[in-house]
Amino acid sequence: MDIICMNGLYKLTINKEYTIIAENIMKAKQEFLQFLSTDFDRAVDKKLGDYGFDSENINR
């Protein structure tokens, strides 16, 4: 991960496929956390779906 401030914008490069550009660091953080949450839910649904688990019922 890399963080660069350029021309008043923050550019977070997560990996080769995902980059966030935001006008302040807290917005960039929120977008990054949303990305992680979505990616985690996708992995849970894919990997544990065969066992009847998904991101909606895993905490029940």
PDB file of N, H, CA, C and O in Angstrom:
ATOM      1  N   MET A   1       0.849  -1.167   0.000  1.00  0.00           N
ATOM      2  CA  MET A   1       0.000   0.000   0.000  1.00  0.00           C
ATOM      3  C   MET A   1       0.895   1.231   0.000  1.00  0.00           C
ATOM      4  O   MET A   1       1.960   1.253   0.616  1.00  0.00           O
ATOM      5  N   ASP A   2       0.432   2.247  -0.704  1.00  0.00           N
ATOM      6  H   ASP A   2      -0.434   2.229  -1.204  1.00  0.00           H
ATOM      7  CA  ASP A   2       1.177   3.496  -0.785  1.00  0.00           C
ATOM      8  C   ASP A   2       0.195   4.657  -0.655  1.00  0.00           C
ATOM      9  O   ASP A   2      -0.919   4.590  -1.176  1.00  0.00           O
ATOM     10  N   ILE A   3       0.604   5.719   0.038  1.00  0.00           N
ATOM     11  H   ILE A   3       1.508   5.773   0.461  1.00  0.00           H
ATOM     12  CA  ILE A   3      -0.220   6.919   0.193  1.00  0.00           C
ATOM     13  C   ILE A   3       0.582   8.117  -0.296  1.00  0.00           C
ATOM     14  O   ILE A   3       1.705   8.351   0.152  1.00  0.00           O
ATOM     15  N   ILE A   4      -0.002   8.869  -1.215  1.00  0.00           N
ATOM     16  H   ILE A   4      -0.914   8.679  -1.579  1.00  0.00           H
ATOM     17  CA  ILE A   4       0.651  10.051  -1.774  1.00  0.00           C
ATOM     18  C   ILE A   4      -0.344  11.210  -1.726  1.00  0.00           C
ATOM     19  O   ILE A   4      -1.513  11.043  -2.076  1.00  0.00           O
ATOM     20  N   CYS A   5       0.121  12.388  -1.292  1.00  0.00           N
ATOM     21  H   CYS A   5       1.070  12.523  -1.008  1.00  0.00           H
ATOM     22  CA  CYS A   5      -0.703  13.595  -1.351  1.00  0.00           C
ATOM     23  C   CYS A   5      -0.211  14.416  -2.529  1.00  0.00           C
ATOM     24  O   CYS A   5       0.958  14.799  -2.587  1.00  0.00           O
ATOM     25  N   MET A   6      -1.120  14.685  -3.478  1.00  0.00           N
ATOM     26  H   MET A   6      -2.069  14.374  -3.431  1.00  0.00           H
ATOM     27  CA  MET A   6      -0.734  15.460  -4.652  1.00  0.00           C
ATOM     28  C   MET A   6      -1.845  16.432  -5.010  1.00  0.00           C
ATOM     29  O   MET A   6      -2.998  16.039  -5.193  1.00  0.00           O
ATOM     30  N   ASN A   7      -1.489  17.690  -5.107  1.00  0.00           N
ATOM     31  H   ASN A   7      -0.553  18.009  -4.959  1.00  0.00           H
ATOM     32  CA  ASN A   7      -2.447  18.746  -5.460  1.00  0.00           C
ATOM     33  C   ASN A   7      -3.666  18.763  -4.541  1.00  0.00           C
ATOM     34  O   ASN A   7      -4.780  19.026  -4.995  1.00  0.00           O
ATOM     35  N   GLY A   8      -3.466  18.488  -3.261  1.00  0.00           N
ATOM     36  H   GLY A   8      -2.561  18.274  -2.892  1.00  0.00           H
ATOM     37  CA  GLY A   8      -4.560  18.513  -2.298  1.00  0.00           C
ATOM     38  C   GLY A   8      -5.426  17.273  -2.272  1.00  0.00           C
ATOM     39  O   GLY A   8      -6.406  17.224  -1.529  1.00  0.00           O
ATOM     40  N   LEU A   9      -5.089  16.268  -3.067  1.00  0.00           N
ATOM     41  H   LEU A   9      -4.293  16.307  -3.671  1.00  0.00           H
ATOM     42  CA  LEU A   9      -5.822  15.001  -3.080  1.00  0.00           C
ATOM     43  C   LEU A   9      -4.937  13.891  -2.540  1.00  0.00           C
ATOM     44  O   LEU A   9      -3.719  13.910  -2.715  1.00  0.00           O
ATOM     45  N   TYR A  10      -5.560  12.928  -1.886  1.00  0.00           N
ATOM     46  H   TYR A  10      -6.550  12.912  -1.744  1.00  0.00           H
ATOM     47  CA  TYR A  10      -4.834  11.772  -1.382  1.00  0.00           C
ATOM     48  C   TYR A  10      -5.064  10.599  -2.318  1.00  0.00           C
ATOM     49  O   TYR A  10      -6.196  10.291  -2.693  1.00  0.00           O
ATOM     50  N   LYS A  11      -3.984   9.961  -2.683  1.00  0.00           N
ATOM     51  H   LYS A  11      -3.065  10.211  -2.379  1.00  0.00           H
ATOM     52  CA  LYS A  11      -4.055   8.795  -3.557  1.00  0.00           C
ATOM     53  C   LYS A  11      -3.532   7.596  -2.778  1.00  0.00           C
ATOM     54  O   LYS A  11      -2.352   7.537  -2.434  1.00  0.00           O
ATOM     55  N   LEU A  12      -4.413   6.644  -2.502  1.00  0.00           N
ATOM     56  H   LEU A  12      -5.372   6.692  -2.782  1.00  0.00           H
ATOM     57  CA  LEU A  12      -4.040   5.403  -1.834  1.00  0.00           C
ATOM     58  C   LEU A  12      -4.014   4.305  -2.878  1.00  0.00           C
ATOM     59  O   LEU A  12      -5.034   4.004  -3.498  1.00  0.00           O
ATOM     60  N   THR A  13      -2.877   3.721  -3.068  1.00  0.00           N
ATOM     61  H   THR A  13      -2.048   3.965  -2.564  1.00  0.00           H
ATOM     62  CA  THR A  13      -2.762   2.594  -3.980  1.00  0.00           C
ATOM     63  C   THR A  13      -2.732   1.336  -3.124  1.00  0.00           C
ATOM     64  O   THR A  13      -1.763   1.079  -2.410  1.00  0.00           O
ATOM     65  N   ILE A  14      -3.798   0.561  -3.205  1.00  0.00           N
ATOM     66  H   ILE A  14      -4.585   0.770  -3.785  1.00  0.00           H
ATOM     67  CA  ILE A  14      -3.933  -0.648  -2.402  1.00  0.00           C
ATOM     68  C   ILE A  14      -3.152  -1.788  -3.046  1.00  0.00           C
ATOM     69  O   ILE A  14      -2.364  -2.463  -2.383  1.00  0.00           O
ATOM     70  N   ASN A  15      -3.368  -1.993  -4.307  1.00  0.00           N
ATOM     71  H   ASN A  15      -4.008  -1.444  -4.846  1.00  0.00           H
ATOM     72  CA  ASN A  15      -2.643  -2.990  -5.088  1.00  0.00           C
ATOM     73  C   ASN A  15      -2.695  -2.542  -6.547  1.00  0.00           C
ATOM     74  O   ASN A  15      -3.134  -1.429  -6.838  1.00  0.00           O
ATOM     75  N   LYS A  16      -2.264  -3.376  -7.438  1.00  0.00           N
ATOM     76  H   LYS A  16      -1.908  -4.280  -7.202  1.00  0.00           H
ATOM     77  CA  LYS A  16      -2.241  -2.999  -8.857  1.00  0.00           C
ATOM     78  C   LYS A  16      -3.633  -2.745  -9.416  1.00  0.00           C
ATOM     79  O   LYS A  16      -3.786  -2.039 -10.413  1.00  0.00           O
ATOM     80  N   GLU A  17      -4.646  -3.318  -8.777  1.00  0.00           N
ATOM     81  H   GLU A  17      -4.522  -3.891  -7.967  1.00  0.00           H
ATOM     82  CA  GLU A  17      -6.007  -3.236  -9.297  1.00  0.00           C
ATOM     83  C   GLU A  17      -6.888  -2.202  -8.601  1.00  0.00           C
ATOM     84  O   GLU A  17      -7.943  -1.849  -9.127  1.00  0.00           O
ATOM     85  N   TYR A  18      -6.481  -1.711  -7.435  1.00  0.00           N
ATOM     86  H   TYR A  18      -5.624  -1.998  -7.008  1.00  0.00           H
ATOM     87  CA  TYR A  18      -7.374  -0.839  -6.673  1.00  0.00           C
ATOM     88  C   TYR A  18      -6.643   0.383  -6.156  1.00  0.00           C
ATOM     89  O   TYR A  18      -5.654   0.269  -5.431  1.00  0.00           O
ATOM     90  N   THR A  19      -7.137   1.560  -6.535  1.00  0.00           N
ATOM     91  H   THR A  19      -7.940   1.652  -7.124  1.00  0.00           H
ATOM     92  CA  THR A  19      -6.598   2.846  -6.100  1.00  0.00           C
ATOM     93  C   THR A  19      -7.753   3.728  -5.650  1.00  0.00           C
ATOM     94  O   THR A  19      -8.810   3.755  -6.280  1.00  0.00           O
ATOM     95  N   ILE A  20      -7.542   4.445  -4.558  1.00  0.00           N
ATOM     96  H   ILE A  20      -6.684   4.423  -4.046  1.00  0.00           H
ATOM     97  CA  ILE A  20      -8.538   5.371  -4.032  1.00  0.00           C
ATOM     98  C   ILE A  20      -7.977   6.779  -4.154  1.00  0.00           C
ATOM     99  O   ILE A  20      -6.824   7.025  -3.797  1.00  0.00           O
ATOM    100  N   ILE A  21      -8.789   7.706  -4.659  1.00  0.00           N
ATOM    101  H   ILE A  21      -9.725   7.506  -4.948  1.00  0.00           H
ATOM    102  CA  ILE A  21      -8.415   9.116  -4.683  1.00  0.00           C
ATOM    103  C   ILE A  21      -9.507   9.874  -3.939  1.00  0.00           C
ATOM    104  O   ILE A  21     -10.685   9.778  -4.286  1.00  0.00           O
ATOM    105  N   ALA A  22      -9.110  10.631  -2.908  1.00  0.00           N
ATOM    106  H   ALA A  22      -8.154  10.708  -2.626  1.00  0.00           H
ATOM    107  CA  ALA A  22     -10.082  11.366  -2.097  1.00  0.00           C
ATOM    108  C   ALA A  22      -9.519  12.726  -1.716  1.00  0.00           C
ATOM    109  O   ALA A  22      -8.307  12.942  -1.721  1.00  0.00           O
ATOM    110  N   GLU A  23     -10.429  13.639  -1.383  1.00  0.00           N
ATOM    111  H   GLU A  23     -11.414  13.464  -1.379  1.00  0.00           H
ATOM    112  CA  GLU A  23      -9.995  14.998  -1.065  1.00  0.00           C
ATOM    113  C   GLU A  23      -9.476  15.153   0.359  1.00  0.00           C
ATOM    114  O   GLU A  23      -8.822  16.148   0.670  1.00  0.00           O
ATOM    115  N   ASN A  24      -9.759  14.180   1.231  1.00  0.00           N
ATOM    116  H   ASN A  24     -10.290  13.371   0.978  1.00  0.00           H
ATOM    117  CA  ASN A  24      -9.121  14.201   2.545  1.00  0.00           C
ATOM    118  C   ASN A  24      -8.861  12.775   3.005  1.00  0.00           C
ATOM    119  O   ASN A  24      -9.460  11.824   2.503  1.00  0.00           O
ATOM    120  N   ILE A  25      -7.967  12.646   3.958  1.00  0.00           N
ATOM    121  H   ILE A  25      -7.480  13.418   4.366  1.00  0.00           H
ATOM    122  CA  ILE A  25      -7.488  11.318   4.357  1.00  0.00           C
ATOM    123  C   ILE A  25      -8.594  10.494   5.025  1.00  0.00           C
ATOM    124  O   ILE A  25      -8.598   9.270   4.899  1.00  0.00           O
ATOM    125  N   MET A  26      -9.526  11.134   5.727  1.00  0.00           N
ATOM    126  H   MET A  26      -9.523  12.128   5.829  1.00  0.00           H
ATOM    127  CA  MET A  26     -10.598  10.380   6.375  1.00  0.00           C
ATOM    128  C   MET A  26     -11.560   9.780   5.352  1.00  0.00           C
ATOM    129  O   MET A  26     -12.047   8.666   5.548  1.00  0.00           O
ATOM    130  N   LYS A  27     -11.841  10.496   4.270  1.00  0.00           N
ATOM    131  H   LYS A  27     -11.446  11.400   4.111  1.00  0.00           H
ATOM    132  CA  LYS A  27     -12.674   9.927   3.205  1.00  0.00           C
ATOM    133  C   LYS A  27     -11.960   8.754   2.550  1.00  0.00           C
ATOM    134  O   LYS A  27     -12.581   7.746   2.213  1.00  0.00           O
ATOM    135  N   ALA A  28     -10.654   8.892   2.372  1.00  0.00           N
ATOM    136  H   ALA A  28     -10.149   9.711   2.646  1.00  0.00           H
ATOM    137  CA  ALA A  28      -9.875   7.797   1.795  1.00  0.00           C
ATOM    138  C   ALA A  28      -9.924   6.579   2.711  1.00  0.00           C
ATOM    139  O   ALA A  28     -10.051   5.447   2.245  1.00  0.00           O
ATOM    140  N   LYS A  29      -9.822   6.820   4.021  1.00  0.00           N
ATOM    141  H   LYS A  29      -9.719   7.739   4.400  1.00  0.00           H
ATOM    142  CA  LYS A  29      -9.893   5.720   4.987  1.00  0.00           C
ATOM    143  C   LYS A  29     -11.250   5.023   4.913  1.00  0.00           C
ATOM    144  O   LYS A  29     -11.316   3.794   4.908  1.00  0.00           O
ATOM    145  N   GLN A  30     -12.333   5.802   4.854  1.00  0.00           N
ATOM    146  H   GLN A  30     -12.280   6.801   4.858  1.00  0.00           H
ATOM    147  CA  GLN A  30     -13.672   5.225   4.765  1.00  0.00           C
ATOM    148  C   GLN A  30     -13.826   4.366   3.516  1.00  0.00           C
ATOM    149  O   GLN A  30     -14.389   3.272   3.572  1.00  0.00           O
ATOM    150  N   GLU A  31     -13.329   4.860   2.400  1.00  0.00           N
ATOM    151  H   GLU A  31     -12.871   5.748   2.355  1.00  0.00           H
ATOM    152  CA  GLU A  31     -13.414   4.087   1.158  1.00  0.00           C
ATOM    153  C   GLU A  31     -12.588   2.810   1.250  1.00  0.00           C
ATOM    154  O   GLU A  31     -13.008   1.760   0.763  1.00  0.00           O
ATOM    155  N   PHE A  32     -11.411   2.896   1.877  1.00  0.00           N
ATOM    156  H   PHE A  32     -11.070   3.748   2.273  1.00  0.00           H
ATOM    157  CA  PHE A  32     -10.558   1.720   2.047  1.00  0.00           C
ATOM    158  C   PHE A  32     -11.249   0.680   2.926  1.00  0.00           C
ATOM    159  O   PHE A  32     -11.247  -0.507   2.599  1.00  0.00           O
ATOM    160  N   LEU A  33     -11.840   1.119   4.042  1.00  0.00           N
ATOM    161  H   LEU A  33     -11.841   2.083   4.307  1.00  0.00           H
ATOM    162  CA  LEU A  33     -12.529   0.182   4.926  1.00  0.00           C
ATOM    163  C   LEU A  33     -13.737  -0.451   4.244  1.00  0.00           C
ATOM    164  O   LEU A  33     -14.029  -1.626   4.467  1.00  0.00           O
ATOM    165  N   GLN A  34     -14.439   0.317   3.417  1.00  0.00           N
ATOM    166  H   GLN A  34     -14.202   1.271   3.236  1.00  0.00           H
ATOM    167  CA  GLN A  34     -15.562  -0.236   2.662  1.00  0.00           C
ATOM    168  C   GLN A  34     -15.076  -1.292   1.677  1.00  0.00           C
ATOM    169  O   GLN A  34     -15.712  -2.333   1.506  1.00  0.00           O
ATOM    170  N   PHE A  35     -13.941  -1.017   1.028  1.00  0.00           N
ATOM    171  H   PHE A  35     -13.425  -0.172   1.167  1.00  0.00           H
ATOM    172  CA  PHE A  35     -13.338  -1.981   0.106  1.00  0.00           C
ATOM    173  C   PHE A  35     -13.011  -3.276   0.840  1.00  0.00           C
ATOM    174  O   PHE A  35     -13.327  -4.362   0.353  1.00  0.00           O
ATOM    175  N   LEU A  36     -12.370  -3.169   2.027  1.00  0.00           N
ATOM    176  H   LEU A  36     -12.113  -2.288   2.423  1.00  0.00           H
ATOM    177  CA  LEU A  36     -12.020  -4.362   2.800  1.00  0.00           C
ATOM    178  C   LEU A  36     -13.265  -5.135   3.222  1.00  0.00           C
ATOM    179  O   LEU A  36     -13.297  -6.363   3.133  1.00  0.00           O
ATOM    180  N   SER A  37     -14.282  -4.423   3.680  1.00  0.00           N
ATOM    181  H   SER A  37     -14.256  -3.426   3.753  1.00  0.00           H
ATOM    182  CA  SER A  37     -15.508  -5.066   4.122  1.00  0.00           C
ATOM    183  C   SER A  37     -16.182  -5.826   2.982  1.00  0.00           C
ATOM    184  O   SER A  37     -16.604  -6.970   3.153  1.00  0.00           O
ATOM    185  N   THR A  38     -16.279  -5.192   1.834  1.00  0.00           N
ATOM    186  H   THR A  38     -15.937  -4.263   1.694  1.00  0.00           H
ATOM    187  CA  THR A  38     -16.894  -5.821   0.664  1.00  0.00           C
ATOM    188  C   THR A  38     -16.089  -7.027   0.213  1.00  0.00           C
ATOM    189  O   THR A  38     -16.655  -8.070  -0.116  1.00  0.00           O
ATOM    190  N   ASP A  39     -14.777  -6.889   0.196  1.00  0.00           N
ATOM    191  H   ASP A  39     -14.317  -6.042   0.463  1.00  0.00           H
ATOM    192  CA  ASP A  39     -13.909  -7.988  -0.219  1.00  0.00           C
ATOM    193  C   ASP A  39     -14.014  -9.156   0.764  1.00  0.00           C
ATOM    194  O   ASP A  39     -14.051 -10.313   0.348  1.00  0.00           O
ATOM    195  N   PHE A  40     -14.062  -8.857   2.066  1.00  0.00           N
ATOM    196  H   PHE A  40     -14.032  -7.917   2.404  1.00  0.00           H
ATOM    197  CA  PHE A  40     -14.204  -9.887   3.083  1.00  0.00           C
ATOM    198  C   PHE A  40     -15.530 -10.627   2.916  1.00  0.00           C
ATOM    199  O   PHE A  40     -15.563 -11.857   2.939  1.00  0.00           O
ATOM    200  N   ASP A  41     -16.624  -9.879   2.748  1.00  0.00           N
ATOM    201  H   ASP A  41     -16.598  -8.879   2.730  1.00  0.00           H
ATOM    202  CA  ASP A  41     -17.939 -10.502   2.558  1.00  0.00           C
ATOM    203  C   ASP A  41     -17.953 -11.397   1.328  1.00  0.00           C
ATOM    204  O   ASP A  41     -18.532 -12.483   1.356  1.00  0.00           O
ATOM    205  N   ARG A  42     -17.328 -10.955   0.261  1.00  0.00           N
ATOM    206  H   ARG A  42     -16.858 -10.072   0.238  1.00  0.00           H
ATOM    207  CA  ARG A  42     -17.269 -11.744  -0.967  1.00  0.00           C
ATOM    208  C   ARG A  42     -16.514 -13.057  -0.723  1.00  0.00           C
ATOM    209  O   ARG A  42     -16.928 -14.115  -1.196  1.00  0.00           O
ATOM    210  N   ALA A  43     -15.404 -12.977   0.021  1.00  0.00           N
ATOM    211  H   ALA A  43     -15.068 -12.117   0.405  1.00  0.00           H
ATOM    212  CA  ALA A  43     -14.622 -14.181   0.311  1.00  0.00           C
ATOM    213  C   ALA A  43     -15.403 -15.142   1.198  1.00  0.00           C
ATOM    214  O   ALA A  43     -15.383 -16.350   0.962  1.00  0.00           O
ATOM    215  N   VAL A  44     -16.093 -14.625   2.216  1.00  0.00           N
ATOM    216  H   VAL A  44     -16.109 -13.644   2.407  1.00  0.00           H
ATOM    217  CA  VAL A  44     -16.899 -15.472   3.097  1.00  0.00           C
ATOM    218  C   VAL A  44     -17.990 -16.164   2.295  1.00  0.00           C
ATOM    219  O   VAL A  44     -18.178 -17.375   2.408  1.00  0.00           O
ATOM    220  N   ASP A  45     -18.704 -15.399   1.488  1.00  0.00           N
ATOM    221  H   ASP A  45     -18.551 -14.415   1.396  1.00  0.00           H
ATOM    222  CA  ASP A  45     -19.781 -15.975   0.684  1.00  0.00           C
ATOM    223  C   ASP A  45     -19.259 -17.058  -0.250  1.00  0.00           C
ATOM    224  O   ASP A  45     -19.907 -18.089  -0.432  1.00  0.00           O
ATOM    225  N   LYS A  46     -18.102 -16.830  -0.837  1.00  0.00           N
ATOM    226  H   LYS A  46     -17.575 -15.993  -0.689  1.00  0.00           H
ATOM    227  CA  LYS A  46     -17.541 -17.785  -1.791  1.00  0.00           C
ATOM    228  C   LYS A  46     -16.972 -19.019  -1.092  1.00  0.00           C
ATOM    229  O   LYS A  46     -17.259 -20.146  -1.495  1.00  0.00           O
ATOM    230  N   LYS A  47     -16.171 -18.812  -0.052  1.00  0.00           N
ATOM    231  H   LYS A  47     -15.939 -17.896   0.275  1.00  0.00           H
ATOM    232  CA  LYS A  47     -15.466 -19.927   0.587  1.00  0.00           C
ATOM    233  C   LYS A  47     -16.332 -20.725   1.554  1.00  0.00           C
ATOM    234  O   LYS A  47     -16.191 -21.945   1.648  1.00  0.00           O
ATOM    235  N   LEU A  48     -17.227 -20.049   2.274  1.00  0.00           N
ATOM    236  H   LEU A  48     -17.342 -19.058   2.198  1.00  0.00           H
ATOM    237  CA  LEU A  48     -18.027 -20.743   3.280  1.00  0.00           C
ATOM    238  C   LEU A  48     -19.453 -21.018   2.834  1.00  0.00           C
ATOM    239  O   LEU A  48     -20.217 -21.659   3.556  1.00  0.00           O
ATOM    240  N   GLY A  49     -19.815 -20.542   1.660  1.00  0.00           N
ATOM    241  H   GLY A  49     -19.194 -20.022   1.074  1.00  0.00           H
ATOM    242  CA  GLY A  49     -21.164 -20.757   1.156  1.00  0.00           C
ATOM    243  C   GLY A  49     -21.535 -22.222   1.041  1.00  0.00           C
ATOM    244  O   GLY A  49     -22.699 -22.580   1.218  1.00  0.00           O
ATOM    245  N   ASP A  50     -20.563 -23.075   0.746  1.00  0.00           N
ATOM    246  H   ASP A  50     -19.617 -22.784   0.603  1.00  0.00           H
ATOM    247  CA  ASP A  50     -20.819 -24.508   0.626  1.00  0.00           C
ATOM    248  C   ASP A  50     -21.232 -25.132   1.956  1.00  0.00           C
ATOM    249  O   ASP A  50     -21.830 -26.208   1.977  1.00  0.00           O
ATOM    250  N   TYR A  51     -20.914 -24.457   3.078  1.00  0.00           N
ATOM    251  H   TYR A  51     -20.428 -23.583   3.061  1.00  0.00           H
ATOM    252  CA  TYR A  51     -21.250 -24.972   4.400  1.00  0.00           C
ATOM    253  C   TYR A  51     -22.494 -24.303   4.973  1.00  0.00           C
ATOM    254  O   TYR A  51     -22.825 -24.508   6.141  1.00  0.00           O
ATOM    255  N   GLY A  52     -23.188 -23.503   4.160  1.00  0.00           N
ATOM    256  H   GLY A  52     -22.920 -23.336   3.211  1.00  0.00           H
ATOM    257  CA  GLY A  52     -24.399 -22.845   4.611  1.00  0.00           C
ATOM    258  C   GLY A  52     -24.172 -21.490   5.261  1.00  0.00           C
ATOM    259  O   GLY A  52     -25.112 -20.874   5.762  1.00  0.00           O
ATOM    260  N   PHE A  53     -22.927 -21.023   5.257  1.00  0.00           N
ATOM    261  H   PHE A  53     -22.163 -21.523   4.850  1.00  0.00           H
ATOM    262  CA  PHE A  53     -22.625 -19.715   5.832  1.00  0.00           C
ATOM    263  C   PHE A  53     -22.549 -18.679   4.727  1.00  0.00           C
ATOM    264  O   PHE A  53     -22.139 -18.970   3.603  1.00  0.00           O
ATOM    265  N   ASP A  54     -22.949 -17.473   5.067  1.00  0.00           N
ATOM    266  H   ASP A  54     -23.282 -17.236   5.980  1.00  0.00           H
ATOM    267  CA  ASP A  54     -22.704 -16.336   4.193  1.00  0.00           C
ATOM    268  C   ASP A  54     -22.553 -15.097   5.066  1.00  0.00           C
ATOM    269  O   ASP A  54     -22.737 -15.170   6.281  1.00  0.00           O
ATOM    270  N   SER A  55     -22.226 -13.983   4.471  1.00  0.00           N
ATOM    271  H   SER A  55     -22.076 -13.924   3.484  1.00  0.00           H
ATOM    272  CA  SER A  55     -21.961 -12.772   5.250  1.00  0.00           C
ATOM    273  C   SER A  55     -23.199 -12.278   5.991  1.00  0.00           C
ATOM    274  O   SER A  55     -23.073 -11.487   6.925  1.00  0.00           O
ATOM    275  N   GLU A  56     -24.386 -12.724   5.602  1.00  0.00           N
ATOM    276  H   GLU A  56     -24.488 -13.367   4.843  1.00  0.00           H
ATOM    277  CA  GLU A  56     -25.613 -12.275   6.252  1.00  0.00           C
ATOM    278  C   GLU A  56     -25.921 -13.069   7.521  1.00  0.00           C
ATOM    279  O   GLU A  56     -26.510 -12.522   8.454  1.00  0.00           O
ATOM    280  N   ASN A  57     -25.537 -14.348   7.578  1.00  0.00           N
ATOM    281  H   ASN A  57     -25.059 -14.793   6.821  1.00  0.00           H
ATOM    282  CA  ASN A  57     -25.929 -15.156   8.737  1.00  0.00           C
ATOM    283  C   ASN A  57     -24.757 -15.683   9.552  1.00  0.00           C
ATOM    284  O   ASN A  57     -24.969 -16.504  10.445  1.00  0.00           O
ATOM    285  N   ILE A  58     -23.549 -15.254   9.288  1.00  0.00           N
ATOM    286  H   ILE A  58     -23.377 -14.588   8.563  1.00  0.00           H
ATOM    287  CA  ILE A  58     -22.383 -15.823   9.963  1.00  0.00           C
ATOM    288  C   ILE A  58     -22.346 -15.471  11.448  1.00  0.00           C
ATOM    289  O   ILE A  58     -21.754 -16.219  12.225  1.00  0.00           O
ATOM    290  N   ASN A  59     -22.951 -14.365  11.871  1.00  0.00           N
ATOM    291  H   ASN A  59     -23.431 -13.757  11.240  1.00  0.00           H
ATOM    292  CA  ASN A  59     -22.918 -13.954  13.275  1.00  0.00           C
ATOM    293  C   ASN A  59     -24.121 -14.433  14.074  1.00  0.00           C
ATOM    294  O   ASN A  59     -24.241 -14.096  15.252  1.00  0.00           O
ATOM    295  N   ARG A  60     -24.991 -15.189  13.485  1.00  0.00           N
ATOM    296  H   ARG A  60     -24.893 -15.463  12.529  1.00  0.00           H
ATOM    297  CA  ARG A  60     -26.201 -15.627  14.196  1.00  0.00           C
ATOM    298  C   ARG A  60     -25.936 -16.819  15.056  1.00  0.00           C
ATOM    299  O   ARG A  60     -26.845 -17.315  15.721  1.00  0.00           O
TER     300      ARG A  60
END
